[in-house]
Amino acid sequence: ELLLRRSPELISPLVIFPMYCVSLLFIPLVKCAEWIISLISIIFKIKVVQLDSSVTEEEIRTMVEIGEVAGTVEESERKMIHSIFDFGDTIVREVMSPRVEMECISQTASLLDAIALINAHHHSRIPVYKDNIDNIVGILYAKDVLNYVNTDRFSKVTIKDVMHPPMFVPETKLVSELLHEFRKLKTHLAIAVDEYGGTSGLVTIEDILEEIIGEIQDEYDTDEEVLYTAEKNGDYLVDARLSVAELLELLDIEDRALEGDGEYDTVGGYVFSKLGNIPDVGEIITSDSLKIEVLEADKKSVKKLRIHVLTQSDHE
């Protein structure tokens, strides 16, 4: 074994044929043993249990974590493998840009307005609405707008003339299924809608891929937004938009109360769900493992929270 590890290219050809010959010699013995075992099981009515050689998802996760501790698996590789397993259970609502963060344009706006919006936010595709954002009627491509720049038709063409039909998906759709549809339809963006048909958010193929490989930044992106910072006493200051899954991974804990039943995806959503109203600054709520204090909020949403992991002394 030591020789094989040191010089596999040299040793392997020398041992393959002898090992093959030995395996042929043992075939009759193996078959005879199988026949004897089968005969005994029939005579004594013994039920032969076939061992399940398949490996479970949990076993693979454990092996990857052990590999990380041993130094054979990088942290980034461990996160990616875990993300692949989680990918099958992830829904659109968990990865989309929420409604309040969508940059949209009215179908009555001019191409000049569209260029200003494109330059301001560097989006290649912009949802187009009629009357209000709950009535998305199209998707405007930046490349289509630029085709009319410096032409006689620039002032005559409207957004309605050049927009593309939108793709709508329920916010509860599995992202694995949506990725397949994106590839099939050769599109990169969809509008997520809630159970009432209202606009819930916007999801792109980039949002989906980032669930597996992490943040993708282009030349226009600023540094990745920091959603949490650690304090010296072990507490964390977190943005309310931080997902519950990311928080639990960060703290390396399990908390069934915080995980909830799918009614919310973010830590701020948990606070809303727990209190049933917009909290005031200074309010404190607790879950199974955490104490959460509201540090910043306005009339419509929670902005910043302090997270303290409860210890045995806290419970006493």
N, C-alpha and C positions, 0 to 999 in steps of 0.2 A: 504493500500500500504506500509506504514511504517512497519507494522508487517510482511508482506511478505518479505520485504527486510532483516529484522533482523533474521527471523526464517522461511525461505522458506520450509524446510523439514517438519516442524511441522504444519504450517498453511495451506499449499497447499492441503493436503488430506481433510481438514475440509471444504474448500470452493469450491472444484471442483464439488461435487454433487449438492449443491444448485445452483451454476451458470449454471450447465447443465439443471436443471429443469426450471430455469428462461428462458433460451434460447428456450426450447421447448414451453413454454407458449407464447412466442412472435412470433413463426413461423406463426400462422394464421394471426396475425396483419401485419407482414412484407409482406406476400403473398398478402393480401388484398390491402395494400398500393401500391405494384408493379402493381396489376391489375388495380387499379384506375388510376395510372400514365400512364399506357399503353393505357387505354381507352381514356383518355383526349388527349394524343398525336395523336391518330388516328382521333378523332373527329375534332380537331383543326389543324391537319396536322403539328404538331410540331415534328421536327426532334430531337430525343433523342441522345445526344452526349455521347458516352462511354468515360469515363475518362481513360487516359492512366496511369496505375499504375506502369509502368516500370521505373526503375531508370537509368539515363544516366551515361556514363563514367565520364563526367565532374562533375556531381553531387557527384559521389563517391569520385573523387579527392578532391573536395571542402570539403566534410565531413571529409576526412582523414586529410586535412590540419587544419581544425577547431579542430579536435581531438588532433592534435599535439600541437596546441596553448593551448588547455585546459589541456594538460598533460595526456590524456588518451591513446594517441598513441605515441610510441617512434619514434625518428627520423629515426632509421634504418627500422622500420616497414613502415613508410611513404614512404621512398625511395624504398623499395621492392615492395610496392603496385603500385607506379607510374611506376616502371620498368616493372612490369607485363603488364600494359596497353601499354607501349611503345614497348614491346617485339614483338607484332604482326606486327609492322611496321618496325622493324629493319632488315637490310639486311646484308649479309655476309661481305661486304666491310667495314662496320662500326665496326666489332668486330674482324676481322682477324689480324694476324701478317703480316705486309706488306712485300713485296718481299725483300726489302733491309735488313730486320731483320731475314730472313729465314736462318737456318743452314742446308746446303745440302751437299751431298757427291756424287762423281762421281761413276758410276757403275764399272769403272776400278780400283777403289781404293781397297786396301787390307782390310781384317778384322781387322788388327792391326790399320790401319788408322781410321776405324770405331770406335774401342774401344777408341782411343784417343779423337775423337770428342764427343763420349758419355760421357766420363769422364770430358771433358772440359765444356760441356753445360748441362749435366744431363737430356738429352732428352731421352724418351723411344721410340720415333719413329722419324726417320730422312728421309726426301725425298731423293730419288736417281735420279740423272739426267744423261742424255747422251748428251755429247758435251757442253750443256749450260743449265741454269736453266729454260729456256722456254720449255725444253723438259724433263719433269719429267716422268720417266719410272717405278718408283716403290717406295715403302715405306719400309725402313729397320727397323725391330723391334730389340731393344736392347737385349731382351731375346733370340732371335734366334742366335745372334752373340755369346752371352755368352755360349750357348749350345756347341759351338765348341772349347771353350778355354780349354787348356790342353788335347786336343785330337790329334790324328795323322792327322786328316783331316783339322786342322786349317789353315795350309799353302796352302792347295790345294783348299779349297772352296772359291769362289768369292762372292762379294756382289750380283752379278746378280743371283747367285744360290739360295740365301736365301731371297731375297726381295719379297714383296707382291705387287699385283696390286694396283695402286693408285686410289683413288676416286676423280673425278673432279666435281666441281660445279661452276656455274656462280657467279661472285662477287655480282650480284644483287639479288641473291636468298634470300628469306625470311628465317631468322634463325629459325623460328618456324617450317617451312617445313623441314629444314636441320636436326633439332633435331629429328624429326620423322623418317627421313631416317637413321640417325645414330643408333637409337634404333632398327629399322627394320633390318638393315644390320649388326648390332653388331660391328660397327667400331667407332673409336674415332677421326679420322683425315681426312681432305679433302683438296685438292689443289684448291684454287680459281683461276679462269681464267677470263680474260677480254674478250671484244667483239671480239678481234682478235685471241683468243686462246692462248695468252701469259700468263705466270704465273703472277698472280696479288698478291697472298699471300697464307697464310696457315691458316686454321681455325680448331680448335679442339672443342670437346664437352665441355671442360673446359671454353673456350672462351665464349661459348653460355650461360652456366650456370652462369658465372660471370656477365652477363647482368642483371640477376635477383637478385642474392644473394650477389653480390659484389665480391671483390678480394678473390681468393682461393690461399692460400700459402701452399706449402709442405715443407719438411725438408731441401730442397736445396735452396728454395727461400730466397733472402735477404729481408730486410724491403721493404715495398711497395714504389715504386718510386714516389717521390713527383714531380708533374707536375706544381705546382704553389705555390707561396708564396705571402703573403700580405705585403705591405709596410705601413709605419706609415701614409702616406698621403692618404691612401685609394686605391692607385693603386695596380695592381697585376703584378708580374713577372711570365710569364707562358712559359712553354715548347711549342714549335710550334706544337707538336704532340697532345696536349690537344684537345679533340673533341669540336666542336661548342656546342653540346648539354650540355656537362659538364660545359663549360664556362657560358652559359646562366643560367644554374641552380645555379652555384656558385654565380653569380652576381644578381640572381633573377630578370632578366629583359627579355623582349621580343624584338627581333630585326630582323625584316623581311629581311633586307638587308644582315645580317650575316647568317641567316638561309639558304638563297640561294635556289637553285632548285635541289639539289642533286649532283651537280658537284664536291663537296668536302665534307669532313667529319671533318677535323681538322681546327684549327685556322690558321695554316701555309698554308693550302690549300686555305683558304679564301684570304690570302695575295697574293698568287700566282694568284688566279682568278681575284682579283681586279687590280693588277699591270700588269699582262700579261708577267712578266719576273722575274728573280731572283733579289730580292731587295738588295740594299746596306744597310749597317749598318747606322742607323740614319733616314732612310726613314719613313714617317708617312702617314698613311691612316686613313680615318674615315668611320664609318658606321652610321646607324641611331642613335645609342646610345653610341658608343665607339670611342675612339682615340687609334690607335694601332701603336706603335713605334717599329721598328726592332732594337734589341739590339745585336744580334749575328747571323751571316749567313756565309756560305761558298759559293763556286762556284756552288754547286748543290742544296742547301736547306737552309731554314730558321731554326735557332736553338732556339732562345729565343726572346720573345717579352715583351713589357710593355703595359699593358691594363689600360686605364683611362676611367672611366665612365663619359660621358658628362653630365653636369648639365645645368640648365637654364642660368646661368652666362656665361658658355662656349659658348653657342649659341649666346649670345648677344655680 
